[in-house]
Amino acid sequence: MRKFFGTDGIRGRTNGPGLTPEIAMKAGMAAGRIFTRGDHRHRVVIGKDTRLSGYMIENALVAGFTAVGMDVFQFGPLPTPAVAMLTRSLRADIGVMITASHNLYEDNGIKFFGPDGQKLSDAVEKEIESLMAQSLEQGLAKSASIGRAKRIDDSQARYIEFAKHTFPRNLRLDGMRIVIDCANGAAYKVAPEVLWELGADIVTMGVAPDGTNINWECGSTAPNAMCAKVREVRADFGIALDGDADRVVMADEEGRIIDGDQILALIAKSWSRDEKIKGGGVVGTVMSNAGLDRYLGTLGLKLGRSAVGDRYVLEEMAKGGFNVGGEQSGHIILSDFSTTGDGLIAALQVLAVIAKENKPVSDVAHLFEPLPQALVNVRFKKGSPLDDARVKSSIDAGRAQLGDSGRVLVRKSGTEPLIRVMAEGDDEKLVQAVVRAIAGTIEEVAA
């Protein structure tokens, strides 16, 4: 068991047991020591979303990194994939994003990227934790070697140009009305600018962050507001990003949701037709709908499955030589462009297909009928309810009920004290009943 790192970096309630200024400073010092390799002047780049606590965490990280001799480039609010891209572009030794992604403002987190712009392996994260538990005094830089910190003013412009260059040069978004919901988060400046510069008529939402409204009734985790706005303004398309813009949910002109599985299907179909797809298919997760698997089969493509988390999707992509992967929740990784999930880049690839086919989004983006799927999150306070014999028995009973026509997946969240209970199958009523039964048992045990 790891004390600080979950499936997506360090995350927790700000000033709670898992994330304090002291923890952030120690994380910076430990990561700085590990990535100080060679005699060159080492540098770290730091971006953040719009949470009030971002100032506090950023200053603590800066203190930690400079204390071990690393120079710090501070970007301010910037999407997670932009930080990953700029880590490589600026030849930094390590990149850091301060964010709790889709969580509300009370939480925050720290994501680390290696010099290749990819998230750190489990082994490196364990090494950081090991150093954090020790006295770090031996790693302190000498007085003359303490790092310097400075703000980088053009980081947003760099990412805007990068994003635009992923869109086909022969296409434009002229005449297309797009609703863009930035969740009052990290992309509130860059995402609308990219779409506008590509010719779209944009209607913005979630672009007035105040430090406490990130992801609050907006963004990819609450897309109903975006869907309603699409219908209200008669837009052609809707985009809802999450707080750090590494995931996206979309909507057609009728306000119907286009989730990550449908996005993967659309990109797979388009890229396969253009002979751009690699690996013979795409990578999803254990949560990906079986309908996606069946649809890809009609195209002669396969669906690889990984554990939940875009880091694990990327690992599976690398193993099989895939260049398209993602999660149902909207983390879409297109490794031709990015080393992590990028909601804006994914949206641009979908928009490219729409612009090319010149059809209503509803005719283009719903490529398969998802199997009925139910998901319930059960919050717990301590212990591990999944180890209880009653819970195990309930899960076994659910699997027996669904048989070969469905499946059950029960797992702990890597970022929150939740147990996620998912089932899918051809019989919707049975799927719902199975999930209710398992979730009810977990609630009894966790009470």
DOGU-648879 format. One record per residue (C-alpha): z, x, y. Coordinates in steps of 0.5 Angstrom, whole numbers, plus 500, padded with zeros to 3 digits. Each point is the difference from the previous one (the first is absolute). Example, Ala and Ser with C-alpha at 12.3 -4.5 7.8 and 13.67 -1.06 7.14 Angstrom:
# residues 2
516525491/498502507/
This chain:
# residues 447
500500500/498502507/505499506/495500506/493499497/497494498/493498498/498501507/504506503/507499503/501493502/506496502/504496505/501504506/507503501/501498493/502504494/493502499/497502507/504503505/499505505/503505496/496498494/494501504/501507503/502502493/494497497/496504506/503507498/499499493/493498500/499506506/503505495/496498494/493500504/501506504/496504496/497507503/500504506/496495505/503495505/502494496/499493503/502493498/497494503/504493501/498493501/504494500/499492501/503496505/507499498/506501505/503505495/494504500/502504506/507502496/497502494/494504503/505504504/504502494/494502496/498504506/507504500/499501493/493503500/501504506/507503497/496503494/494503505/495494500/496498506/500493500/494495503/502493502/495495500/504494502/498493497/494501495/498497493/502504494/493501498/499503506/506505499/497502493/493501503/503504506/504505496/494502497/496500506/505504504/502505494/507498500/505502494/503493500/499494503/505494501/500493501/506496503/499493497/503495495/493497500/500492499/508500500/503497507/503504505/507501498/497505494/496506501/498506496/497507499/493501497/498507499/493503499/498507497/495504504/494497496/502493503/503497493/507497499/505505497/500500492/507498497/501507498/500503508/504494502/506501495/499508503/501497507/506496497/503506497/500504506/503494504/506500496/501507501/503504506/493502504/503505505/496505496/494497502/501500507/495504504/502506505/501499507/493502502/497496494/502493502/494495500/498497506/498493501/495496504/496494501/493499498/496495504/494499497/502499493/498492501/493502502/499505494/501494495/496495504/494505500/502501492/500493499/494498503/496506496/502496494/496494502/492501498/496502506/495495500/504494500/504497506/505494500/497497506/500492500/506500496/507497502/506504496/507498501/504507499/508499499/503507500/507498498/503502507/499507496/497507500/493498501/501495506/496504504/495504496/497494495/498495506/497506503/496502494/497493499/498499507/497506501/496498493/497494504/505495498/503494504/507501499/506495500/507504499/507499497/506504499/498505506/506499504/506505496/507499503/503505495/503494496/494495499/496504495/498496494/504494503/496494498/493504500/496505497/498501493/507497497/499494504/493499501/500492501/500501507/494504500/497495496/501495504/498504506/493501497/499492499/503499507/495504504/494499494/500508499/495503494/506504497/507502500/504506499/507501500/503507499/508502498/504504505/497506498/493498499/500503493/499493497/495494502/499493498/494496503/498493501/493497500/497495505/504494497/507504500/500501493/503506498/497506497/505505496/499507498/497498493/494496503/500506505/499505494/495495497/496500506/500507501/498502493/494495500/497503506/502507498/497499493/494497503/499506505/502505494/506502504/505499495/503505496/504500494/497494497/504495503/506499505/508501499/505495501/507499498/504496494/500495506/493499500/497493498/497500494/494496503/498506503/500504494/495494497/496501506/499507500/498499493/494496502/498506504/500505495/507503503/507501498/506499503/505506499/508498501/505504503/508499502/501496506/499505506/494503504/503507498/499498492/493496502/498507503/502504494/496495495/494501504/500507500/501501493/494495498/496502506/500494504/499499507/502493501/507497498/506496503/505494499/500493501/504500506/495504504/501507499/493502499/498508499/493502501/500507498/493502503/504499507/507500499/506503496/504494501/500492501/496498506/500493502/495501506/495504496/500495494/499495505/494503503/497501493/501493499/497498507/494505498/498496494/501493505/495503505/495503495/500493496/500496507/504494496/506496501/506504498/502495495/493501496/501507500/508502499/502495494/497503494/504498494/505494499/507503499/504498494/506496502/506505502/507499502/505505503/507500502/504505503/508500498/505504504/505503497/506504503/502505495/499503493/494498496/499493497/494502496/504504495/504493499/499497493/499493503/494503504/497504495/500493495/497496506/494505501/499500493/500492500/495500505/495505497/500496494/499493504/494503503/497504494/493503500/498496506/505503505/505505502/507501503/502506505/507501502/502506504/504503505/497501507/500507502/502499508/505494500/505497495/496495497/497499493/493497500/499495495/492499498/496496495/493498500/496496495/495494499/505495500/503499507/506496498/502504495/500506504/504497505/505498495/500507497/502503507/505495502/504501493/500508501/502500507/505495499/503504494/500506505/503496505/506498496/501507497/500503508/504495502/
